Amino acid sequence: MQEISEGLWHWRAHHPSIDKDVSSYYLASERVAIDALLPTEGLEWFERHGPPQHVLLSNRHHSRDAWRLHDAFGATVHCIRNGLHAVEGHGPLEPFDFGDQLPGGVTVYEVGAICPDETALHIPAHAALACADGVVQWGGPELTFVPDSLMDEPEQTKAGLRAAYRRLLELDFDTLLLAHGMPIVGGAKQALREFAEG
């Protein structure tokens, strides 16, 4: 577990379904987890630092250990409405829509392109933007796309993602929270600009 800025925690854990390490985040004072897979320290870490009250999914594929946190602490799991079909039956859910404000002062922005429920979560209190699968670090430090094999129409999808992230550059953030890759703390907007401009 690493506190990458005051009250904003990051950790990586192995995701058995994709056989890769993925990133998760916790807003400690807000008691909000994002794309949470349990850390090595387990539920005990949250017991020591204040258990989560809410778990936010940046897209339908990122439920990870959301319902373990629900079962352990009563945390409410939040998922974008147009992705509910993939997680219904897993546990209780609170749907949200693009443009909504979620617990922790987090605002939901539409990314789309790679899947209809792809979001970006803007967290003004931490000057951060959390991204799901549209932008990743795939084996290196630079921002990139997932492999073409994971896209239906790779060139069209990439163009759509670049356009979406160019729109998001209007937001105030300096930290980028990647679900697949290490967070960028400081200089994140410039890094995303370079990615979006190709």
C-alpha positions in Angstrom: 0.0 0.0 0.0 1.4 3.4 -0.9 0.0 6.8 0.0 0.6 8.6 -3.3 -0.8 11.9 -2.0 -2.4 12.9 1.3 -5.3 10.5 1.9 -5.0 8.9 -1.6 -3.8 5.3 -1.5 -2.7 3.0 -4.3 -1.9 -0.6 -4.4 -1.4 -3.4 -7.0 -2.7 -6.9 -6.7 -2.9 -10.0 -9.0 -6.1 -10.3 -10.9 -6.7 -14.1 -11.4 -9.1 -13.6 -14.3 -6.6 -11.8 -16.5 -3.4 -13.1 -14.8 -2.0 -9.6 -14.5 -1.4 -7.2 -11.7 -3.9 -4.3 -11.6 -4.2 -1.1 -9.6 -6.8 -0.1 -7.1 -7.3 3.1 -5.1 -8.7 4.3 -1.8 -9.8 7.8 -0.8 -9.3 7.5 2.9 -11.1 10.5 4.4 -13.9 10.0 1.9 -14.0 6.2 2.6 -14.3 5.5 -1.1 -12.6 2.7 -3.0 -12.1 2.7 -6.8 -11.8 -0.6 -8.8 -10.8 -2.4 -5.6 -9.1 -5.7 -5.5 -8.1 -6.6 -2.0 -4.5 -5.7 -1.1 -2.0 -8.2 0.2 -2.8 -6.9 3.7 -6.4 -8.0 3.2 -9.5 -6.6 4.9 -7.4 -5.8 8.0 -5.8 -2.9 6.2 -9.2 -1.2 5.8 -10.1 -2.0 9.4 -7.0 0.0 10.5 -7.5 2.9 8.1 -11.3 3.3 8.2 -13.5 0.8 6.2 -14.9 1.8 2.9 -18.5 3.0 2.7 -18.6 3.1 -1.1 -16.9 1.2 -3.9 -16.9 2.8 -7.4 -16.5 0.8 -10.6 -14.9 2.7 -13.5 -16.6 0.2 -15.9 -18.6 -3.0 -15.6 -15.5 -5.2 -15.8 -13.9 -3.7 -12.6 -16.1 -5.2 -9.9 -13.1 -7.2 -8.6 -13.6 -7.5 -4.8 -16.4 -5.0 -4.6 -18.8 -7.4 -3.0 -16.2 -8.7 -0.5 -16.0 -5.1 0.7 -19.8 -4.9 0.8 -20.0 -8.2 2.8 -17.3 -7.1 5.2 -18.2 -3.5 5.8 -21.6 -2.9 4.2 -20.0 -0.7 1.5 -22.4 0.4 -1.3 -21.2 -0.8 -4.8 -21.8 1.8 -7.6 -21.8 0.9 -11.3 -22.6 2.8 -14.4 -26.2 2.1 -15.4 -25.4 0.9 -19.0 -23.0 -1.7 -17.6 -25.4 -3.2 -15.0 -26.2 -6.2 -17.2 -22.7 -7.6 -16.6 -22.8 -7.5 -12.8 -26.4 -8.1 -11.9 -26.8 -11.0 -9.5 -23.3 -10.5 -8.0 -24.7 -8.4 -5.2 -26.6 -5.2 -4.4 -25.9 -2.3 -6.7 -26.4 1.5 -6.9 -26.5 2.6 -10.5 -25.2 5.9 -11.7 -25.2 7.8 -15.0 -22.7 10.0 -16.9 -22.7 13.4 -15.3 -23.6 12.2 -11.9 -21.8 13.2 -8.7 -20.9 10.2 -6.6 -19.7 9.9 -3.0 -16.4 11.6 -2.3 -17.3 14.4 -4.7 -16.4 12.2 -7.7 -18.0 13.2 -11.0 -18.6 10.7 -13.8 -17.6 11.5 -17.3 -18.3 9.5 -20.4 -15.4 8.0 -22.3 -17.1 5.2 -24.3 -15.4 4.1 -27.5 -13.8 0.9 -26.1 -17.1 -0.1 -24.5 -20.3 1.9 -23.9 -19.8 1.9 -20.1 -16.2 3.2 -20.1 -16.0 6.1 -17.7 -13.5 8.6 -16.3 -14.0 9.6 -12.6 -12.9 13.1 -11.7 -11.9 13.6 -8.1 -11.4 17.3 -7.5 -10.5 16.9 -3.8 -7.4 15.0 -4.9 -6.9 16.7 -8.3 -7.1 13.3 -9.9 -8.7 11.5 -12.8 -9.4 7.8 -12.6 -9.5 5.8 -15.9 -10.7 2.3 -16.7 -9.5 0.5 -19.8 -9.2 3.3 -22.4 -5.7 4.3 -21.4 -3.2 1.9 -19.8 0.5 1.3 -19.2 0.9 -2.0 -20.9 4.4 -3.2 -20.1 6.2 0.2 -20.0 6.0 3.6 -18.5 4.3 5.4 -21.4 0.6 5.6 -21.8 -0.9 3.4 -24.5 -4.0 1.4 -25.6 -4.8 -2.2 -24.8 -3.8 -4.6 -27.5 -5.8 -4.4 -30.8 -7.1 -7.9 -30.2 -9.2 -6.5 -27.3 -10.9 -4.0 -29.6 -13.7 -4.6 -32.1 -12.6 -1.8 -34.5 -9.1 -0.9 -33.3 -8.5 2.3 -35.4 -12.0 3.6 -34.8 -11.8 2.8 -31.1 -8.4 4.6 -30.7 -9.7 7.7 -32.5 -12.8 7.7 -30.2 -10.7 7.3 -27.1 -8.3 10.1 -28.1 -11.2 12.4 -28.7 -12.8 11.6 -25.3 -9.6 12.2 -23.4 -9.0 15.5 -25.3 -12.4 16.7 -24.0 -11.3 15.6 -20.4 -8.2 17.8 -20.6 -10.5 20.7 -19.6 -10.8 19.2 -16.1 -8.5 20.2 -13.3 -6.2 17.3 -12.4 -2.5 16.5 -12.0 -2.8 12.9 -11.0 -3.9 10.0 -13.3 -5.2 6.9 -11.6 -4.9 4.0 -14.0 -6.7 0.7 -13.5 -4.0 -1.0 -15.6 -0.6 0.5 -14.7 1.0 2.8 -12.2 -0.6 6.1 -11.2 1.0 9.3 -12.6 1.5 11.7 -9.8 2.4 15.2 -11.1 2.4 16.0 -14.8 -0.6 13.8 -15.5 -2.5 16.2 -17.6 0.5 16.7 -19.9 1.0 13.0 -20.2 -2.7 12.4 -21.1 -2.5 15.3 -23.6 0.5 13.7 -25.3 -1.4 10.4 -25.4 -4.6 12.0 -26.7 -2.9 13.9 -29.4 -1.2 10.7 -30.6 
